[in-house]
Amino acid sequence: MLQPPASVTMSAMAETIWSIIALLGAIAVVGMIAYFIATGRDDREADEAARRYFDEYGHWPDESPTR
């Protein structure tokens, strides 16, 4: 059976693995934040404009009037 070196214990190996997982998770979170900052608020502004249109005309901009 293959034995790890005496200087590497199972707890140290587990700690290293969890540290790598935490690092990858932190990188993913930073990437998501950067994506949200880069994409901006265009979708929210378009939604607000559509709601203002609905309030004024009584139907959504992509629908034909029912009257």
N, C-alpha and C positions, 0 to 999 in steps of 0.2 A: 504494500500500500504506500502511495506517495505521501510523504509528510511535508507540511510547509516548514519553512525555516523557523527556528526557535524564536526568532525576533518578531515573527508575524503571528499574532494570536487571532483567534476568531473574532473577538470583540473589536480589535483594531481593523480587521478586514470589513466587518459590518459597518463600522464607523466611516470608513473610506467609501464604501458603496453608497451609504445614505448621504454623504457629503456630495458625491457626484450627482445623485438624484436631485438634491436640493439646488445645486448649481444649475443643472439643466432646467429645473422649474423656474428659477429666478430669471434665467435668460429668456424663457418663453414668456414670462409676465412682462418683462421689459419690452420684448418684441410686440406684444399685444398693445401695450400702452403707446408705443411709437406708432403703430398702425392706426389706432384711434385718433391720435393727434394729427397724423398725416391726412386722414380721410376727411377731417373737419365735420362741420355741421350741415352740409348741403342737404342731406336727406331730411333733417328736421326742419330746415327752412322751407323746403319744397312742401312738406306736409302742412306747415303753418299757412303757406300761401293757398294751398288747396282748401283748407278749412275757412280761410277768409272768403274765398270764392263761393264756397257752399253757403256761408252765412249771408252773402249778398244776393245770390241767385237762386238758392234753394235746391241745387243739384251739384254733383261733383263735376269737376272740369272735364273728365273723360266720359261723362254720360250725356245723353241728349235730354233736353227738358221734357217732362212728362205732360206739360200743358200744351 
